[in-house]
Amino acid sequence: MHLVITGDGSHTLFVPELNEHYHSTFGALTESLVVFIRSGLDTFSPGKALTVFEIGFGTGLNALLTCVTAMEKKLKIQYYSLEKYPIPANLYTQLNYPLLMHAAGDTDGWLLAMHQAPWNENREITPGFSLHKINRSLSGFEPAFSCDLIYFDAFAPDKQPEMWSLEIFAQLYQCLNPEGLLTTYCVKGSVKRMLKSAGFTIEKLPGPPGKREILRGRKL
């Protein structure tokens, strides 16, 4: 893997074995803001206590943006993140997200703390944000928690088809609390059909640069 600068100046990673990037090359930071924060986290009222479940910790970008949003909106967030292949320190220590976010607080220190936090343990990063990273794949995983919001940020279906199955979406649906949300960048017809079959009510929303639409599922 190696670092790549995307269209908005933020980093992503390129994986030669998959011929795939972790984020949109049009803008990693912008994509995460649109898909997961504005279309997901920002729909919840300020001051709430929420549980967020992320599929794919990756570079930690979604977690960092969620931590910053928690501080700004006075949210109390318990954040679970699943990742089978953690990125090495020589890469995560170079990520430039804190430089571009212009947020109050020690975002550089928070990102480093997230990557260095022990796996399979809960760790408070800020008073409003606790992180529990889980070092395993999603297949066969049975969460011992319920959640209000799911960030489904796996690699694309043609790169990682085992992550995009009806069985997995049905499992995630059961994990969600009533009125819970699942957001993802993928709007393939097969994904929409699987989400509907799993019980989600789905809607298409405007996407980030380079992508016309994204997908949001709701558990009614």
Secondary structure as UniProt FT lines:
FT   STRAND          2..5
FT   TURN            7..8
FT   STRAND          11..15
FT   TURN            16..19
FT   STRAND          20..21
FT   TURN            25..26
FT   HELIX           28..32
FT   HELIX           33..38
FT   TURN            39..40
FT   HELIX           41..43
FT   TURN            46..47
FT   STRAND          49..55
FT   TURN            58..59
FT   HELIX           61..73
FT   STRAND          76..82
FT   HELIX           89..92
FT   TURN            93..94
FT   HELIX           97..101
FT   HELIX           107..116
FT   TURN            119..120
FT   STRAND          122..126
FT   TURN            127..128
FT   STRAND          129..134
FT   TURN            139..140
FT   STRAND          147..152
FT   TURN            157..159
FT   HELIX           161..163
FT   HELIX           166..175
FT   STRAND          176..184
FT   HELIX           189..198
FT   STRAND          201..206
FT   TURN            209..210
FT   STRAND          213..218
//
